[in-house]
Amino acid sequence: MAEKKQFGNKRRGGDRRLDKNDWTPATKLGRLVKAGKIETLDEIFKFAIPIKEPEIIDHFYKGKEDAKLMEEVL
């Protein structure tokens, strides 16, 4: 019986990173946050900078188990 040929990458989806703490920023905002030049989310919101990396939010909420992110539908 011939084996069926598969196309594409089987490992799509899911978190491909080995370690959540090993974050390489892809945007300028990410680099500023990781370097510690931006210390709060308020500084980001003050200038209406779009957040394109989820790790930026994770950076501010790490170690805060009581903090919950909620979504509100308008």
Secondary structure, 3 states (H helix, E strand, C coil): CCCCCCCCCCCCCCCCCCCCCCCCCCCHHHHHHHHCCCCCHHHHHHCCCCCCCHHHHHHHHCCCCCCCCCCCCC
